Each structure stands twice: as C-alpha cells, then as structure tokens.
Amino acid sequence: MLPAETAPGSAVELSAPDILLWGALPYIMVVVLVGGLVWRYKYDQFGWTTRSSQLYESKLLRIASPLFHFGLLAVIAGHFFGLVIPKAWTEAVGMSQEFYHFNALLVGGIAGVGTLGGILLLIYRRRTTGPVFMATTKNDKTMYVVLTAAIVFGLWTTLASVFEGEHGHNYRDTVAPWFRSLFVFQPDITAMAAAPFSFHLHTLVGMALFVIWPFTRLVHAFTAPLHYLFRPYIVYRSRDRDRGGSAGAAAARTSGTAARRGWSAVGTRDRDTRNR
C-alpha cells in the first residue's frame, strides 16, 4: 500500500489495483481504441457501417433513433462541462455549487433519461422485429449490454450526487482532476481512488465501451457525414417540351428577367420516350 494525501487531514491507501485501473488502464484503452480503429479502417472498410435496418422497420426507429442520438449529444456535452472545465473556473464566473448541481440534475437528468429511453426502444425494436433480430450479431449484443450499462450507471451517479446534497460526493474534486491529469501523462491516481464505488464502476464500464468500440457498429460515429452540411445543392431539371430549354429559362422569358444560374438551357433536349 502507498499512502497519499488527497485533502488536508485525509489519506488514501493506493493499492496495486488502483495503480493498474487508474494509472495504466486508461492508456491501454486509448491504444486499443486507436489501434483498433486504424486496423478496422484498413482491413474492413466495407464493414465500417451502421448496418442500417431501417428498411425492415421504421416506425419505432423514427422515434428511438433521434431520442437516443440527441440525448447522447447532450450527455457528451455534460461530461465535457463537468470533467474538462475546472471547478475554479465556474466559481470565478459566479456559478455556485448549488446552481451547478441544479443544472446537472435538470439537464443531465433529462439527457440521461432520454438517452436511456432511446436505447431501450432500440433494443425492444431489435428484439421484437424478426428481420432486425436476425441481422443482430454477437458484437451487437455485447455492444448493447455495455452501452446500456454505461448509461444506467452514469444516470445513477448523476442522481446520487445531486440528491445526497451536502453529504454527497463532488466528483469535480476527484474524478475530474484525474481525468484532466491523464492528458498530461501524470495521472492523479490518488484523486480517483478517493471517489466512491459508483463512479469507479461507471468509469470502468465507460472504458470497456471504448475498448470494444472499434469492433462494433459504433465506428460509424467517427465518420459522421458532416460534409453534407457544406456540399452544394443538388439541381433537378424538369422535363419541358418548350423548345427553348428548361422550365427556368421559359419562366425567365415570360417574366422578362434573366435566367438564374444553373437553370439555363444546355443545348440538349431531354428525350421523351413516351412520344417515340
């Protein structure tokens, strides 16, 4: 055991499992995550997909998928705010701990319940829709179990830390410093070891999720079609029997204004096979 000071008047005994779990395992997780993604992209590009089952069933998917994905985006934003931004920064701008915990309960609770509801609907749809269930692999089942566990334990820690009030644990004094210390390769193992078991469990399940990430359909998160937001518009030309060309050109001649770019005649009329 290695004694270490975490706060004035308190000490935490560091054991070998503490050093392994909070000092070495995070970096092992990153190596597996990055290495697995590189391997998957190099040798299984055709498998880098969500394997969408929308053709089999769309009514439940239309509700469950947005609920899960938008809720997850809010959860990620909440983790960033709570783990990356130091407590001293929020206190410096006048945000009290009471106000912070109120927001954590309100926003985090809504996001967590929405995400949990979305994933449960997705699991229900996958289990009760025959073609969707037949397309479910063992990797999918493992992914759903770990992902759901991470959401449940995360919601548990959020609600517990808020409802316990002054007697509850403030993860911004333990988990958050440990998380930030990982990026400078000086893991604050003492801080993380002082956190309650519920936070340990949530963190371990979260790391397990990232370890299996490259080998599941979750890889599609790293190839989100963000370029769709910046791609040019698709111009559709209508069939027009007028000899002058497109409908836009005909409308321009009628109104006496210049034809808009992209709708001018190209010199070749569309073929109408019905009048052959």
C-alpha positions in Angstrom: 0.0 0.0 0.0 1.2 3.5 -0.8 -0.3 6.3 1.4 -1.1 9.5 -0.4 -2.7 12.8 0.7 -5.9 13.8 -1.2 -7.1 16.6 1.1 -5.9 18.2 4.4 -6.3 15.7 7.1 -7.2 12.7 4.8 -5.2 10.0 3.2 -5.9 7.2 0.7 -4.0 4.0 0.6 -3.0 3.3 -3.0 -3.0 -0.4 -3.9 -1.7 -2.2 -6.9 -5.2 -2.4 -8.4 -5.6 1.3 -8.0 -2.4 1.9 -9.9 -3.4 -0.5 -12.6 -7.0 0.7 -13.0 -6.5 4.5 -12.8 -2.8 4.8 -13.9 -2.3 2.2 -16.6 -5.7 1.1 -17.9 -6.8 4.4 -19.4 -3.7 4.4 -21.7 -4.2 0.8 -22.6 -7.8 1.7 -23.6 -6.5 4.5 -25.8 -4.0 2.2 -27.5 -6.7 -0.4 -28.2 -9.2 2.2 -29.4 -6.8 4.0 -31.8 -5.1 0.8 -32.9 -8.5 -0.9 -33.4 -9.9 1.9 -35.5 -6.8 2.0 -37.7 -6.9 -1.8 -38.2 -10.7 -1.7 -38.9 -10.4 1.1 -41.4 -7.5 -0.6 -43.2 -8.9 -4.1 -43.4 -12.7 -3.7 -43.1 -13.8 -0.6 -44.8 -16.9 -2.2 -46.3 -17.8 -3.2 -42.7 -17.4 0.3 -41.4 -21.1 1.0 -41.4 -24.2 1.2 -39.1 -25.7 -1.8 -41.0 -28.9 0.1 -41.0 -32.1 -1.8 -40.6 -34.5 1.0 -41.5 -35.8 -1.0 -44.4 -37.1 -3.7 -42.0 -38.8 -1.3 -39.6 -39.1 2.4 -39.5 -41.9 3.5 -37.1 -40.1 2.8 -33.9 -36.8 3.8 -35.4 -38.2 7.2 -36.3 -38.7 7.8 -32.6 -35.9 5.8 -30.9 -33.0 6.9 -33.0 -33.4 10.7 -32.6 -34.2 10.3 -28.9 -31.0 8.3 -28.3 -28.7 10.3 -30.5 -29.8 13.8 -29.4 -29.8 12.6 -25.8 -26.3 11.2 -26.2 -25.0 14.5 -27.6 -26.4 16.3 -24.5 -24.7 13.6 -22.3 -21.4 14.2 -24.0 -21.7 18.0 -23.6 -22.4 17.4 -19.9 -19.4 15.2 -19.5 -17.2 17.8 -21.2 -18.6 20.6 -18.9 -18.2 18.5 -15.7 -14.8 16.9 -16.4 -12.8 19.2 -18.6 -13.8 22.6 -17.1 -12.3 23.0 -13.6 -14.5 24.0 -10.7 -12.4 27.1 -10.1 -13.4 28.4 -13.5 -17.1 28.1 -12.9 -16.7 29.6 -9.4 -14.7 32.5 -10.9 -17.6 33.5 -13.1 -20.0 33.4 -10.2 -21.6 29.9 -10.6 -22.2 28.4 -7.2 -22.1 24.7 -6.5 -25.9 24.7 -5.8 -26.6 26.2 -9.2 -24.2 23.8 -10.9 -25.8 20.8 -9.3 -29.3 22.1 -10.1 -28.2 22.3 -13.8 -26.6 18.8 -13.6 -29.9 17.4 -12.3 -32.1 19.2 -14.8 -30.0 18.9 -18.0 -28.2 15.8 -17.1 -31.3 14.0 -15.8 -33.3 14.9 -18.9 -30.4 13.9 -21.2 -29.8 10.7 -19.3 -33.5 9.6 -19.3 -33.8 10.5 -23.0 -30.7 8.5 -23.9 -31.8 5.5 -21.8 -35.3 5.6 -23.2 -33.9 5.8 -26.7 -31.6 2.8 -26.3 -34.3 0.7 -24.6 -36.6 1.4 -27.5 -33.9 0.4 -29.9 -33.3 -2.8 -28.0 -37.0 -3.6 -27.9 -37.3 -2.9 -31.7 -34.3 -5.1 -32.4 -35.7 -8.0 -30.3 -39.3 -7.9 -31.4 -38.8 -7.2 -35.2 -37.9 -10.5 -36.8 -35.7 -9.4 -39.7 -33.9 -6.9 -37.4 -33.2 -9.5 -34.8 -32.0 -12.0 -37.4 -29.4 -9.3 -38.6 -28.1 -8.9 -35.0 -24.6 -10.2 -34.4 -22.9 -11.2 -31.2 -20.9 -8.0 -31.3 -24.2 -6.0 -31.4 -25.5 -7.8 -28.3 -22.3 -7.1 -26.4 -22.3 -3.5 -27.5 -25.9 -3.0 -26.4 -25.2 -4.5 -23.0 -22.1 -2.4 -22.3 -23.7 0.8 -23.7 -26.8 0.4 -21.7 -24.8 -0.3 -18.5 -22.7 2.8 -19.1 -25.9 4.9 -19.4 -27.6 3.4 -16.4 -24.5 3.8 -14.1 -23.9 7.3 -15.4 -27.5 8.3 -14.6 -27.2 6.6 -11.2 -24.1 8.7 -10.3 -25.7 11.9 -11.5 -28.8 11.4 -9.5 -27.0 10.1 -6.4 -24.5 13.0 -6.3 -27.3 15.5 -6.6 -29.9 14.1 -4.2 -27.3 13.4 -1.4 -26.8 17.1 -1.2 -24.1 18.3 1.2 -23.4 14.7 2.2 -22.9 13.6 -1.4 -19.7 13.2 -3.3 -18.5 16.0 -5.5 -16.8 14.3 -8.5 -15.3 17.6 -9.6 -12.8 17.2 -6.7 -11.8 13.6 -7.6 -12.9 12.2 -11.0 -12.5 15.5 -12.9 -8.9 16.2 -11.8 -7.9 12.6 -12.5 -9.5 12.8 -16.0 -7.6 16.1 -16.8 -4.3 14.7 -15.5 -4.4 11.9 -18.0 -3.8 14.3 -20.8 -0.5 15.5 -19.4 0.6 11.9 -18.6 0.6 12.5 -14.9 -2.5 10.5 -13.7 -3.8 11.7 -10.4 -4.4 8.2 -9.1 -5.0 9.4 -5.6 -7.9 11.6 -6.6 -9.7 8.8 -8.5 -9.1 6.3 -5.8 -10.9 8.6 -3.3 -14.1 8.5 -5.5 -17.0 6.3 -4.4 -17.5 2.8 -6.0 -20.4 4.1 -8.2 -18.0 6.4 -10.0 -15.4 3.7 -10.3 -18.0 1.4 -11.8 -19.2 4.0 -14.3 -15.7 4.8 -15.3 -14.7 1.1 -15.8 -17.8 0.4 -17.9 -17.1 3.5 -20.0 -13.6 2.4 -20.7 -14.9 -1.1 -21.6 -17.2 0.6 -24.1 -14.3 2.4 -25.8 -12.3 -0.8 -25.8 -14.9 -2.7 -27.8 -15.8 0.4 -29.9 -13.6 -0.4 -32.9 -15.1 -3.9 -33.3 -18.7 -2.9 -33.3 -21.1 -0.8 -35.4 -20.2 2.2 -33.2 -17.4 3.0 -35.6 -19.9 5.0 -37.7 -19.6 7.8 -35.0 -16.2 8.6 -36.4 -17.4 9.0 -39.9 -20.5 11.2 -39.4 -21.4 12.8 -42.8 -20.6 16.3 -41.6 -19.6 17.3 -45.2 -23.3 17.1 -46.0 -23.7 20.4 -44.3 -21.3 22.1 -46.8 -22.0 20.3 -50.0 -23.6 22.2 -52.9 -27.3 21.9 -53.6 -28.5 19.2 -56.0 -30.1 20.8 -59.0 -33.0 18.9 -60.5 -34.0 19.7 -64.1 -37.6 19.3 -65.1 -38.8 17.9 -68.4 -40.0 20.8 -70.6 -41.4 20.4 -74.1 -40.7 24.0 -74.8 -38.0 24.3 -77.5 -36.3 27.0 -75.6 -34.9 24.6 -73.0 -35.6 24.3 -69.3 -38.5 25.4 -67.3 -36.4 28.1 -65.6 -35.5 29.6 -69.0 -39.1 29.6 -70.1 -40.2 31.3 -66.9 -37.5 33.8 -67.3 -38.6 34.7 -70.9 -42.2 35.1 -69.6 -41.3 37.4 -66.7 -38.7 39.3 -68.7 -35.9 38.6 -66.2 -32.6 36.9 -66.7 -32.5 33.1 -66.1 -30.9 32.0 -62.8 -27.6 30.3 -63.0 -28.0 26.6 -63.0 -31.3 26.6 -64.9 -30.1 27.8 -68.3 -30.5 25.7 -71.4 -27.6 23.3 -72.1 -28.4 22.8 -75.8 -29.7 19.2 -75.5 -33.3 18.5 -75.0 -34.5 15.7 -72.7 -35.8 12.7 -74.5 -39.4 11.9 -74.0 -39.7 8.2 -74.7 -43.5 8.2 -74.5 -43.7 10.1 -77.8 -41.4 7.9 -79.8 
